[in-house]
Amino acid sequence: MDIDNILKQINHESREKALNNGAYTGYQLISKLKDISDRNKPVIINMKLPVYDNNYKVIGYDYIYVASDFKCRSWRGSYDLPATGFVSPDYDTFSVEEIIKNIEESDRLEVTGWKGGDFTLSMNDVIYIANQGESNESIAVVDIEELPDVVILHTEPDMY
């Protein structure tokens, strides 16, 4: 088996793992967000981060709140998959409507991988939450919670 086929097999298995663990694809995220009637509500991401001991064993989790515009680009974890960066919600927030628009515009977007190569993003794939140049624990959205004044996207790590 040549290296391209090996990489395709790894990507297929990783995608199946993420989907079986509840990670949303771009299209699934759009569908869930379109169910929200007030599209002007801000969206905050509740990012679950593993805490490690000195032997790199997970000993617990921390949670931080971040915001993202969901303008997708190539993910450092696998260049052909979409990722979106994040900022502190104190710096900026984005509405449900803005996020839907940006995810839709990211479908079939031509991007260059972190170390080169051209790829076409698909919103049939999981969108990873990671800033440029980071794989960020393979964090992906697994649930959406609508509150009176905000929409919370809940995440899980190790989705690749």
N, C-alpha and C positions, 0 to 999 in steps of 0.2 A: 504494500500500500504506500503510495507517495505522500509526501508531507501535506499537500493541499487536501487530500482526502482525510488524513488524520485530523487536521484542523477542523474540517467540516464536521466530522464525527464528534469532536470535543464540543464544538459550538452547539450542535444539535442536542447532545446530552445535557449541556449546561442550560440551554433554553428550556428543556423539559423539566429539569430540576426546579428552575425558577417558577415556571407555570404551575407545577405540582405543589409548590410551597405557597401559592397564592399571589405571586407577583403579578401586577397589572401590566399588560401591554399598553402601548400608546392609545390604541383604539378602545381598549377597555376603560382606560382612564377618561378619555373623551366621553364615552357613553355614560359613565357614572357622573361626571361633572355636568353633563347636559340635563340630568335629572334635577339639578338644583335650580329652583325658580328665580332666585335673586342672583343674577350673574355678575352683579357688582360687588358681591362679598369678597373680602380678601381671603387668600388661601395661605395657610401656614403649614409647613411640614414638620411633623413630630419625628425627628430623626433618632432612631435607636442605634447607639454605638456600643460595641463590645468593649469591656474593660479586661485587660490581660494581666496575668501575673508575670513573674520573671522568666517563666518557662513557656510563655506565649499560650497559656491556657486561659480560656474565657472564665472569668470569675464573677462576672456580673455585667450589668448594662447601665449606661448613662443615657439620658435623653436631652436633646437640645432642640430648640425651635429655630427653624430657618425658613427662608422664602426663596422661591425660584420662579423665573419667568417661563421656564420650560422651552426655551429656544435650544433645540437639540444640536449636538455636535458629536463627533466621534468619541467613544468612551475609551479610556486608557486600558481598561481591563480586556477589551476585545474591540479592535478598531472598527469593525463593521457594525457595532451595536450603538444605539443612541444613549447619550447621557445629557444631563442638564446640570449646570452649576447652581450654587446656592450662595446666599448672603444672609446676614443677620436681618431679621424683620424690623429691627430698629433703623436699618439703612434703607430698606425698600420693601414694599409688598406688591403683590400682583393679584388681579381679580380673576374670578372664575372665567369670565369672558376672554381676558387676555391669554390665559393659559390654554383654553380650548383652541383659540386662534393659532397660537404658537406651535402647539402640538400638530395641528392640521397642516401647518406650513412646513413642518419638519419631515412629513412623509415624502419619500422619494427625493430627499435633499442630498445633493452630492457633497461629500465631505472628504477631507484629507486626514488620514490616520495620524496618530501622534508621532510615529517615526516614518511617515510616508505612506504612499498607497492611496488610491482613490476608492471610495466606498459610497454606496447609496443606502441611506437610512430607510428603515421600514417601521411604521408604527404598529406592525404585527409583532414587533419585538418588545421586550421589556425595556423601559427607560430607566437607566441607572442614575442615582443622585450622586454626582461627584464633580468637583471643580476640575478645571482644565489640568491635565497631566496627572490626575489621581484616579485610582480605582475605587478608593473610599469604602473598603469592606463589602463591596458588591451590594450596596443598599438600594432597595426598590420599594415602591409604594405597594401596600397590601390591603389597605382599607381607607375608606373616606367617612368622615364624620361631619355632619352639618350641625353647627350650633347657631343660636340666634344671630350672632354678629360676625361669624367667621366659619370657614371650612377648614378642617384639619385633615391632612393626608398623613396617615400612619405608615411607618416603614418597618422593614426588617432587614438585618444584614445577612450576608452569606447567601445571596440569591443567584450566584453564578457557579 
